[in-house]
Amino acid sequence: MRNVSIEVVTSLAAEAAGARLLVPALARFAPEARALAGLLPIVDINGALLAALDDVDHGGAEGAGREALVAGVFAADPFLHLGELAGRLLEAGIAQVANYPTLQHVDGAAGRGLAAVGYDMRAEFAVLLELERLGLRPLACVASFAAAECALGMGLGRLAFDPGPSGNAPSQRLERLARETGAGLGMILAAGPSRQAISP
């Protein structure tokens, strides 16, 4: 994933050039509200993804073009059954997965509290590694240089920067790390395609 824009889409039928991050649960929100809505306990990110897969034509021409789809998975979901998810995605012709939305944008006391009970970036990246073992190609969503270092250190080889609700830009250190390691750095476009991709 080298310096590309990754548009968040909410439907398998969505038309978008290039990489697309599939997050059906965000369909009811305006594009500019999706980054925040995905972090709130008001939607079932993984349940909506599995429901969308129920309507998939597994063998027809509809499946063409799904190689650019990346399934957005809320990796901190304690009820997520990884084997079922991986099987359903592969059956639908979707072979890539990302930890999106990510808890990395929850900071301060709330972030420390989540980490204290095992919900942090390391736990999210561990889920991606398990999904890789089950046959999917992982894309680590990172919100900071520290997260990128952690993902790469755990063995994940592809990165996408998630600007989150505040629309942050990646640091130069993060861009340099992605270049030097060959991981590349995609850019999540939760607010639609009007934002600019990261330059190489």
Secondary structure, 3 states (H helix, E strand, C coil): CCCCEEEEECCCCCCCCCCEEECHHHCCCCHHHHHHHCCCCCCCHHHHHHHHHHCCCCCCHHHCCHHHEEEEECCCCCCCCHHHHHHHHHHCCCCEEEECCCHHHCCHHHHHHHHHCCCCHHHHHHHHHHHHHCCCEEEEEECCHHHHHHHHHCCCCCEEECCCCCCCCCCHHHHHHHHHHCCCCEEEECCCCCCCCCCC
